[in-house]
């Protein structure tokens, strides 16, 4: 499981706790839990964006080398 997935799981747990707190009339606690859940969710999004950029950059680095390879590696005379 990725770190982003773990952060989302934590956000879901906090959201469930926030809903329960709100149902019990603990509005201040619910708001705090909701804010914390949003923070975890935002961190997960940021990690996924950073990973996608890293993957794309890695692919771009290797792609020019592939294009420069000759189509036919046999010796031409």
Protein Blocks (a to p, Z undefined) as FASTA:
>chain_A
ZZklmmmmmmmmmmmmmmmmmmnopamlmmmmmmmmmmmmmmmmmmmmmmmmmmmmmmmm
mmmmmmmpcfblcdcZZ
